[in-house]
Amino acid sequence: MNSGIMKATDLSRRQFVGAATVAVGGLALGGCQLDDPQIPAPLRILILGGTNFIGPHQVRAAVARGHEVTLFNRGITNPDLFPDLETLIGDREGDFAALAGREWDVVIDNPANIPRWVRLSAAALSGSVGKYVFVSSTGVYVPYLTTDIREDAPVDTIEDPETEVVDGRTFGALKALAEDEARGAFPDSHLVVRPTYIIGPGDPTDRYTYWPVRLARGGEVLAPGDPSDPMQHVDVRDLGAFMIKAVEDDLTGTMNIVGPREPLTMGGLLERTRAAVGSHATLTWVNAAFLNEHGLPALTYWTEPTGDYLGMMQVNGDKAHAAGFEMRPLEQTAVETLEWFNAQDAERQELRAGLAPEREAELLAAFRGA
């Protein structure tokens, strides 16, 4: 456990608002707010998964809007999260019996990284749902050889499309193939969303969580790369809210989900996060060449914007923004992510991304001596 971390509860809400550099009006409800007084007719929404990281925020947004939500999963991950919702037990490996004879207006497919899973799910639901919504990733654009990457840009391919080994090399290509399964099964009634790095409370990767936690601890912080390096992400709560809005608006096609709308740099990300959590930490910028020499080509979700990663953080999100996607201020995400992390038990407070204190100190010492 990181005993030196400043508890977010030590920061009053007044301090948080004072630290924010954006308009206060959107802080209470966040970014993509579903506060339209024109509530649509209730939809019957089936969510595959629904109890891990992304799904719960879709569920909460949908329920708040009066939609009828059914979950389909194995009943293993957080099975008690939504006791008042209908949960159908099954398995994407072929046990779809619980879906038989049922109908929904839309299905949201969250956890599929393997094309075969989408193929099986789509076949089981053929004739039973009106629209198939698939959660993909901007990882389909690997390698990111250009900037301002739009939805019609080329996607990654793989020599063995039947492989089910999901790793850094295969992830994007498999997601692209999974998209094709959804499009093929529902050619006129599919929606494919491609979010970039997803952050916020509950993130199992800690890729952004590391930064508010580390900055709140104070001291000298290793900041990777150059302050001008572009950065993008999406708060999981805003992703969930927008997906429900997209379903209500009957959107179809393919859409990048990236934020914020205004360009963000690594310097801006760290400075704004530091201010939001009330930290007096100092940032020492360590260039990419030094980090590469010391076996650290990436840190959390920062990677030097060059070569295969040139446009990784410069994906175009105009289409989603035009459709109503908005993201809450980074300051709010920072404070609430830190609050969530500090509420976890000691085992969960072992960070899953970033640098261990000893390793960070070693790198900073070596950088100063270089």
C-alpha positions as CSV (number, residue, x, y, z in Angstrom):
1,M,0.0,0.0,0.0
2,N,1.2,3.5,-0.8
3,S,1.2,4.9,2.8
4,G,2.2,8.4,1.7
5,I,-0.8,9.0,-0.6
6,M,-2.9,12.1,0.1
7,K,-6.5,10.9,0.6
8,A,-8.9,12.6,-1.8
9,T,-11.2,13.0,1.1
10,D,-8.7,15.5,2.5
11,L,-9.7,17.7,-0.4
12,S,-12.9,19.6,0.1
13,R,-15.2,20.0,-2.9
14,R,-14.5,23.7,-2.7
15,Q,-10.8,23.1,-3.1
16,F,-11.5,20.9,-6.1
17,V,-13.7,23.4,-7.8
18,G,-11.2,26.1,-7.1
19,A,-8.5,24.0,-8.7
20,A,-10.4,23.3,-11.8
21,T,-9.5,25.3,-14.9
22,V,-12.8,24.8,-16.7
23,A,-16.4,25.9,-16.2
24,V,-17.9,24.7,-13.0
25,G,-21.4,24.2,-14.5
26,G,-20.7,20.7,-15.8
27,L,-18.9,19.2,-12.8
28,A,-21.8,17.8,-10.9
29,L,-23.0,15.5,-13.6
30,G,-19.9,15.2,-15.7
31,G,-19.5,15.3,-19.4
32,C,-22.0,13.5,-21.6
33,Q,-25.1,14.3,-19.6
34,L,-28.4,12.6,-20.3
35,D,-30.5,15.5,-18.9
36,D,-32.7,16.0,-22.0
37,P,-36.2,16.5,-20.7
38,Q,-37.5,14.6,-23.7
39,I,-37.2,11.1,-22.3
40,P,-37.6,8.7,-25.2
41,A,-39.8,5.6,-25.2
42,P,-38.2,2.9,-23.1
43,L,-36.0,0.5,-24.9
44,R,-35.3,-3.1,-24.1
45,I,-31.5,-3.3,-23.9
46,L,-29.5,-6.5,-23.5
47,I,-25.9,-6.0,-22.3
48,L,-23.4,-8.7,-22.7
49,G,-21.2,-8.6,-19.6
50,G,-22.3,-5.5,-17.8
51,T,-20.6,-5.9,-14.5
52,N,-16.9,-5.3,-15.0
53,F,-15.5,-1.8,-16.0
54,I,-17.5,-0.3,-18.9
55,G,-20.8,-2.1,-18.6
56,P,-21.9,-0.8,-15.2
57,H,-21.9,2.8,-16.5
58,Q,-24.0,1.8,-19.4
59,V,-26.4,0.1,-17.1
60,R,-26.7,3.1,-14.7
61,A,-27.2,5.5,-17.6
62,A,-29.8,3.3,-19.2
63,V,-31.8,2.7,-16.0
64,A,-31.7,6.4,-15.2
65,R,-33.4,7.0,-18.5
66,G,-36.1,4.5,-17.9
67,H,-34.9,1.7,-20.2
68,E,-35.4,-2.0,-19.4
69,V,-32.0,-3.6,-19.0
70,T,-31.1,-7.3,-19.1
71,L,-27.7,-8.6,-18.4
72,F,-26.2,-11.8,-20.0
73,N,-23.0,-13.1,-18.4
74,R,-21.5,-16.1,-16.5
75,G,-22.5,-14.7,-13.1
76,I,-18.9,-14.6,-12.0
77,T,-17.7,-11.0,-12.1
78,N,-19.4,-8.8,-9.5
79,P,-22.6,-11.0,-9.5
80,D,-24.3,-8.9,-6.8
81,L,-23.7,-5.5,-8.5
82,F,-27.3,-5.1,-9.9
83,P,-29.6,-7.3,-7.8
84,D,-32.7,-5.6,-9.1
85,L,-31.9,-6.3,-12.8
86,E,-32.7,-9.5,-14.7
87,T,-29.5,-11.4,-15.3
88,L,-29.4,-14.3,-17.7
89,I,-26.7,-16.8,-17.1
90,G,-24.8,-18.3,-20.0
91,D,-21.4,-18.4,-21.7
92,R,-20.2,-16.9,-25.0
93,E,-18.4,-20.1,-25.8
94,G,-21.7,-21.5,-26.9
95,D,-24.2,-21.5,-24.0
96,F,-26.9,-19.1,-25.2
97,A,-29.9,-21.1,-24.1
98,A,-31.0,-18.3,-21.7
99,L,-31.5,-16.0,-24.7
100,A,-33.9,-18.3,-26.5
101,G,-37.4,-17.0,-27.2
102,R,-36.5,-13.5,-26.0
103,E,-36.5,-10.2,-27.9
104,W,-34.6,-6.8,-27.3
105,D,-34.4,-3.6,-29.2
106,V,-30.6,-3.5,-28.9
107,V,-27.7,-5.5,-27.7
108,I,-24.5,-4.0,-26.4
109,D,-21.4,-6.2,-26.7
110,N,-18.7,-5.1,-24.4
111,P,-16.2,-7.8,-23.7
112,A,-15.4,-9.4,-27.1
113,N,-11.8,-9.5,-28.1
114,I,-12.1,-12.6,-30.3
115,P,-14.1,-12.5,-33.6
116,R,-15.6,-15.9,-32.9
117,W,-17.3,-14.6,-29.8
118,V,-19.1,-12.0,-31.9
119,R,-20.0,-14.5,-34.6
120,L,-21.6,-16.8,-32.0
121,S,-23.4,-14.0,-30.1
122,A,-24.7,-12.5,-33.3
123,A,-26.0,-15.8,-34.6
124,A,-27.7,-16.6,-31.3
125,L,-29.4,-13.2,-31.4
126,S,-30.3,-13.1,-35.0
127,G,-34.0,-12.2,-35.3
128,S,-34.1,-11.4,-31.6
129,V,-32.5,-7.9,-31.5
130,G,-33.0,-4.8,-33.6
131,K,-29.4,-3.4,-33.4
132,Y,-26.0,-4.8,-32.5
133,V,-23.7,-2.3,-30.7
134,F,-20.1,-3.4,-30.5
135,V,-17.4,-1.8,-28.4
136,S,-14.1,-1.9,-30.3
137,S,-11.0,0.3,-29.9
138,T,-8.9,2.8,-31.6
139,G,-6.3,0.0,-31.4
140,V,-7.6,-1.1,-34.8
141,Y,-5.6,1.7,-36.4
142,V,-2.2,0.1,-35.4
143,P,0.3,1.2,-36.7
144,Y,-0.7,4.8,-36.2
145,L,1.4,6.1,-39.1
146,T,-0.6,9.3,-39.6
147,T,-2.4,11.9,-37.5
148,D,-6.0,13.1,-37.5
149,I,-7.1,9.4,-37.9
150,R,-10.7,9.2,-39.1
151,E,-13.1,6.3,-39.1
152,D,-12.3,5.4,-42.8
153,A,-8.6,5.0,-42.1
154,P,-7.0,1.5,-42.8
155,V,-7.2,-1.0,-39.9
156,D,-4.7,-3.6,-38.8
157,T,-4.5,-7.0,-40.3
158,I,-3.1,-10.3,-39.1
159,E,-1.6,-13.3,-40.9
160,D,-3.7,-15.8,-39.0
161,P,-7.2,-14.5,-38.6
162,E,-8.3,-17.6,-36.6
163,T,-5.8,-17.0,-33.8
164,E,-7.3,-16.4,-30.4
165,V,-4.1,-15.2,-28.7
166,V,-4.8,-11.7,-27.7
167,D,-1.7,-9.6,-27.1
168,G,-0.1,-6.3,-28.1
169,R,0.5,-7.5,-31.6
170,T,-2.9,-9.1,-32.3
171,F,-5.3,-7.0,-30.2
172,G,-6.1,-4.3,-32.9
173,A,-6.4,-6.8,-35.8
174,L,-8.7,-9.1,-33.8
175,K,-10.9,-6.1,-32.8
176,A,-11.2,-5.1,-36.5
177,L,-12.2,-8.7,-37.4
178,A,-14.7,-8.7,-34.6
179,E,-16.2,-5.5,-36.0
180,D,-16.6,-7.2,-39.3
181,E,-18.6,-10.0,-37.7
182,A,-21.0,-7.4,-36.2
183,R,-21.3,-5.6,-39.5
184,G,-21.9,-8.8,-41.4
185,A,-24.6,-10.1,-39.1
186,F,-26.4,-6.7,-38.8
187,P,-25.4,-4.9,-42.0
188,D,-28.0,-2.1,-41.7
189,S,-28.4,-2.0,-37.9
190,H,-25.0,-2.0,-36.3
191,L,-23.1,0.6,-34.3
192,V,-19.3,0.1,-33.8
193,V,-17.7,2.5,-31.3
194,R,-13.9,2.8,-31.1
195,P,-12.9,4.4,-27.8
196,T,-9.3,5.3,-27.1
197,Y,-7.8,4.6,-23.6
198,I,-10.6,4.4,-21.1
199,I,-10.0,5.9,-17.7
200,G,-11.8,6.7,-14.5
201,P,-12.9,5.1,-11.2
202,G,-12.7,1.3,-11.4
203,D,-10.1,1.2,-14.1
204,P,-8.5,-2.3,-13.7
205,T,-5.3,-1.2,-15.6
206,D,-4.4,1.9,-13.5
207,R,-3.0,3.5,-16.6
208,Y,-4.4,6.9,-15.7
209,T,-5.0,6.1,-12.0
210,Y,-1.2,6.1,-11.5
211,W,-0.9,9.8,-12.1
212,P,-3.3,11.2,-9.5
213,V,-2.1,8.7,-7.0
214,R,1.6,9.4,-7.7
215,L,1.2,13.2,-7.8
216,A,-0.8,13.2,-4.6
217,R,2.1,11.4,-2.9
218,G,4.3,14.4,-3.7
219,G,8.0,14.7,-4.2
220,E,9.9,14.5,-7.5
221,V,7.8,12.9,-10.2
222,L,9.3,11.4,-13.4
223,A,7.3,12.9,-16.2
224,P,7.8,11.0,-19.5
225,G,8.6,12.5,-22.9
226,D,8.0,16.1,-23.8
227,P,5.3,18.3,-22.2
228,S,4.0,18.9,-25.7
229,D,3.3,15.3,-26.5
230,P,-0.4,14.8,-27.4
231,M,-2.6,12.8,-25.2
232,Q,-6.2,11.4,-25.5
233,H,-8.5,9.4,-23.3
234,V,-12.2,8.9,-22.5
235,D,-13.8,8.8,-19.0
236,V,-15.6,5.5,-18.7
237,R,-18.7,7.2,-17.3
238,D,-19.0,9.5,-20.3
239,L,-18.5,6.6,-22.7
240,G,-21.3,4.7,-21.0
241,A,-23.6,7.7,-21.1
242,F,-22.9,8.5,-24.7
243,M,-23.5,4.9,-25.8
244,I,-27.0,5.1,-24.3
245,K,-27.6,8.4,-26.1
246,A,-26.4,6.8,-29.3
247,V,-28.9,4.0,-28.9
248,E,-31.7,6.4,-28.2
249,D,-30.8,8.4,-31.3
250,D,-30.6,5.2,-33.4
251,L,-27.1,5.9,-34.6
252,T,-25.5,3.4,-36.9
253,G,-22.1,3.0,-38.5
254,T,-18.6,3.4,-37.0
255,M,-17.5,6.1,-34.6
256,N,-14.2,7.1,-32.8
257,I,-14.8,8.0,-29.2
258,V,-11.9,10.2,-28.1
259,G,-11.5,13.2,-25.8
260,P,-11.2,15.8,-24.7
261,R,-12.6,18.0,-27.6
262,E,-9.8,20.5,-27.1
263,P,-6.2,19.2,-27.7
264,L,-4.5,17.9,-24.5
265,T,-0.8,17.4,-24.0
266,M,1.1,15.3,-21.5
267,G,2.2,18.5,-19.8
268,G,-1.4,19.6,-19.5
269,L,-2.5,16.2,-18.3
270,L,0.0,16.2,-15.4
271,E,-0.3,19.9,-14.5
272,R,-4.1,19.8,-14.3
273,T,-4.1,16.5,-12.4
274,R,-1.6,17.8,-10.0
275,A,-3.6,21.0,-9.3
276,A,-6.9,19.0,-9.0
277,V,-5.5,16.7,-6.3
278,G,-3.9,19.6,-4.4
279,S,-0.3,18.3,-4.9
280,H,2.9,20.2,-4.5
281,A,4.9,17.5,-6.4
282,T,7.6,18.7,-8.8
283,L,7.8,17.3,-12.4
284,T,11.1,16.3,-13.9
285,W,10.7,15.7,-17.7
286,V,12.7,12.8,-18.9
287,N,13.1,12.5,-22.6
288,A,12.0,9.5,-24.7
289,A,15.6,8.7,-25.8
290,F,16.7,8.2,-22.2
291,L,13.7,6.2,-21.3
292,N,14.2,3.9,-24.3
293,E,17.8,3.4,-23.4
294,H,16.6,2.2,-20.0
295,G,14.0,-0.2,-21.3
296,L,11.0,2.1,-20.8
297,P,9.5,2.9,-24.3
298,A,6.1,3.6,-22.7
299,L,4.8,4.7,-19.3
300,T,1.1,4.2,-18.4
301,Y,-0.6,5.3,-21.7
302,W,2.1,7.7,-22.8
303,T,4.3,6.6,-25.8
304,E,6.6,8.8,-27.8
305,P,4.5,10.1,-30.8
306,T,6.8,8.9,-33.5
307,G,7.0,5.9,-36.0
308,D,4.2,3.4,-35.4
309,Y,2.8,5.5,-32.6
310,L,2.8,8.9,-34.3
311,G,-1.0,9.3,-34.4
312,M,-2.0,7.1,-31.4
313,M,-3.1,10.1,-29.5
314,Q,-4.3,12.1,-32.5
315,V,-7.4,10.2,-33.5
316,N,-10.2,12.4,-34.9
317,G,-13.3,12.4,-32.8
318,D,-15.4,14.9,-34.7
319,K,-18.1,12.4,-35.7
320,A,-18.9,11.5,-32.0
321,H,-18.7,15.1,-30.8
322,A,-21.1,16.1,-33.6
323,A,-23.4,13.4,-32.3
324,G,-23.4,14.7,-28.8
325,F,-20.4,13.1,-27.1
326,E,-19.0,15.3,-24.3
327,M,-16.4,14.6,-21.6
328,R,-16.3,15.8,-18.1
329,P,-13.3,17.9,-17.0
330,L,-10.1,16.1,-16.4
331,E,-10.0,17.7,-12.9
332,Q,-13.2,15.8,-12.0
333,T,-11.8,12.5,-13.3
334,A,-8.6,13.0,-11.4
335,V,-10.3,13.7,-8.0
336,E,-12.9,11.0,-8.3
337,T,-10.4,8.4,-9.5
338,L,-8.2,9.2,-6.5
339,E,-11.2,8.9,-4.2
340,W,-12.1,5.5,-5.7
341,F,-8.5,4.2,-5.4
342,N,-8.1,5.4,-1.8
343,A,-11.3,3.5,-0.9
344,Q,-9.9,0.2,-2.1
345,D,-8.3,-2.4,0.2
346,A,-4.5,-2.7,0.6
347,E,-4.2,-5.4,-2.0
348,R,-5.9,-3.4,-4.7
349,Q,-3.8,-0.4,-3.8
350,E,-0.8,-2.1,-5.4
351,L,-0.6,-0.1,-8.6
352,R,-0.8,-2.1,-11.8
353,A,0.8,0.6,-14.0
354,G,3.5,3.2,-13.7
355,L,6.8,3.0,-11.8
356,A,7.5,1.5,-8.4
357,P,9.0,4.2,-6.1
358,E,12.4,2.5,-6.1
359,R,12.5,2.3,-9.9
360,E,11.4,5.9,-10.3
361,A,14.2,7.1,-8.0
362,E,16.8,5.0,-9.8
363,L,15.8,6.5,-13.2
364,L,15.7,10.1,-11.9
365,A,19.2,9.6,-10.4
366,A,20.5,8.2,-13.6
367,F,18.9,11.0,-15.6
368,R,20.5,13.7,-13.5
369,G,23.9,12.0,-13.8
370,A,23.6,11.5,-17.6
